[in-house]
Amino acid sequence: MYKNGNKRLFLKTGLSQIDVAKTIVEKLEPSIEYLTYNIRRYNAPVTLVMFYSEEDISDKLKSNVRLTDVIISIKIGDSYFNSVFLIFTEEEDAYAFVKNVEYSKLGNVDNFYYYETLQSKVYNYYNFINTYLFEIDEKKKNNDLS
């Protein structure tokens, strides 16, 4: 994060972290609602992987997902947030997906990610999305320090 006057801007979005979370929640809430309903009804695991990059990687991700998976790409300022819902996928398999995509498609692209299995109910969407954003921001800060 960096400062622009009194407002703290998040990554390279040109917005505060709160506004970034609001934008992402608006785009992801319908999919999360639908998928958590299916988790409750069918007891099928779903893992959400969120990638952050400063270039559009959505086509590279699309070429690596299954037909049942859902990708939602959001551009905010100079940043891209690509959310991949891996349906019927536990966290261990999500890790394998991420590493495969990084190795085969994103070798020359700086990207940061976080993934977590969706629970059967999301009580606070902003807290849920903020978890992803804080983890991604922390990984980016650690990478910038190296």
C-alpha positions in Angstrom: 0.0 0.0 0.0 1.1 3.5 -0.5 -0.2 6.9 0.4 -1.8 9.5 -1.8 -2.6 12.5 0.4 -4.7 11.2 3.3 -6.0 8.2 1.4 -4.2 4.8 1.5 -4.3 3.2 -1.9 -4.2 -0.6 -2.2 -1.7 -2.2 -4.6 -2.0 -0.5 -8.0 -5.7 -0.1 -8.0 -6.0 3.6 -7.4 -8.5 2.8 -4.7 -8.4 2.2 -1.0 -8.5 -1.4 0.2 -12.1 -1.0 1.4 -13.2 0.1 -2.1 -11.3 -2.8 -3.7 -13.1 -5.2 -1.4 -16.5 -3.7 -2.2 -15.8 -4.0 -5.9 -14.7 -7.6 -5.6 -17.6 -8.5 -3.3 -20.1 -7.0 -5.8 -18.7 -9.2 -8.6 -18.2 -12.5 -6.6 -21.2 -12.5 -4.2 -23.7 -14.1 -6.7 -21.2 -16.9 -7.5 -20.4 -17.5 -3.9 -24.1 -17.6 -2.9 -24.8 -20.2 -5.6 -21.7 -22.3 -4.8 -22.2 -22.3 -1.1 -25.8 -23.4 -1.6 -24.5 -26.3 -3.7 -22.0 -27.1 -1.0 -24.8 -27.3 1.6 -27.0 -29.3 -0.7 -24.6 -31.8 -2.3 -21.7 -31.6 0.2 -19.3 -31.0 -2.8 -16.0 -29.1 -2.0 -15.2 -25.9 -3.8 -12.0 -24.0 -3.4 -11.6 -20.3 -4.4 -8.2 -19.3 -5.7 -7.6 -15.6 -6.2 -4.7 -14.4 -8.3 -3.4 -10.9 -8.3 -1.3 -9.6 -11.2 -0.5 -6.4 -13.0 -1.2 -7.9 -16.4 -4.2 -9.8 -17.7 -3.7 -13.5 -17.1 -7.3 -14.6 -17.5 -6.7 -16.3 -20.9 -3.8 -18.3 -19.4 -6.0 -19.4 -16.5 -8.9 -20.3 -18.8 -6.7 -22.6 -20.8 -5.9 -24.5 -17.6 -9.3 -25.0 -15.9 -11.9 -27.7 -16.3 -15.4 -27.1 -17.8 -16.9 -27.1 -14.3 -14.6 -24.4 -12.9 -15.7 -20.8 -12.9 -13.3 -17.8 -13.6 -14.3 -14.2 -12.8 -11.8 -11.6 -13.9 -11.9 -8.1 -12.4 -9.7 -5.2 -13.5 -9.3 -2.4 -11.0 -7.0 0.4 -11.9 -3.7 -1.2 -13.1 -4.5 -4.4 -11.2 -6.2 -7.7 -12.2 -7.9 -10.0 -9.7 -8.8 -13.3 -11.2 -10.9 -15.6 -9.0 -11.1 -19.2 -9.9 -13.7 -21.4 -8.3 -12.4 -24.9 -8.4 -15.6 -27.0 -8.1 -15.2 -30.5 -6.6 -11.7 -29.6 -5.4 -10.1 -29.8 -2.0 -7.3 -27.4 -0.9 -4.5 -30.0 -1.6 -5.7 -30.2 -5.2 -6.0 -26.5 -5.5 -2.4 -26.1 -4.5 -1.5 -28.5 -7.4 -3.6 -26.4 -9.8 -1.9 -23.2 -8.7 1.6 -24.7 -9.0 0.8 -26.2 -12.4 -0.6 -22.9 -13.7 2.4 -21.0 -12.4 4.9 -23.4 -13.9 3.2 -23.9 -17.3 1.5 -20.6 -18.0 2.8 -17.8 -15.6 6.5 -18.4 -15.6 7.3 -14.8 -16.7 4.4 -13.1 -15.0 4.6 -11.7 -11.5 1.5 -12.9 -9.7 0.4 -13.5 -6.1 -2.4 -15.8 -5.0 -4.3 -17.1 -2.1 -6.7 -20.0 -1.9 -9.1 -21.4 0.6 -11.9 -24.0 0.6 -15.4 -22.3 0.7 -17.4 -23.1 3.7 -21.1 -24.0 3.4 -22.1 -20.4 4.5 -20.3 -17.1 4.2 -21.6 -14.8 6.9 -19.6 -11.7 6.1 -18.5 -11.3 2.4 -16.2 -8.3 3.2 -14.3 -10.2 5.9 -14.1 -13.2 3.6 -12.7 -11.2 0.6 -10.4 -9.1 2.9 -8.7 -12.4 4.0 -7.7 -12.9 0.4 -6.7 -9.3 -0.1 -4.6 -9.2 3.1 -2.8 -12.4 2.2 -2.0 -11.3 -1.3 -0.8 -7.9 -0.1 1.4 -9.6 2.5 2.9 -11.9 -0.2 3.6 -9.0 -2.5 5.2 -6.9 0.3 7.5 -9.9 1.2 8.4 -10.3 -2.5 9.2 -6.6 -2.9 11.5 -6.8 0.1 13.5 -9.6 -1.4 
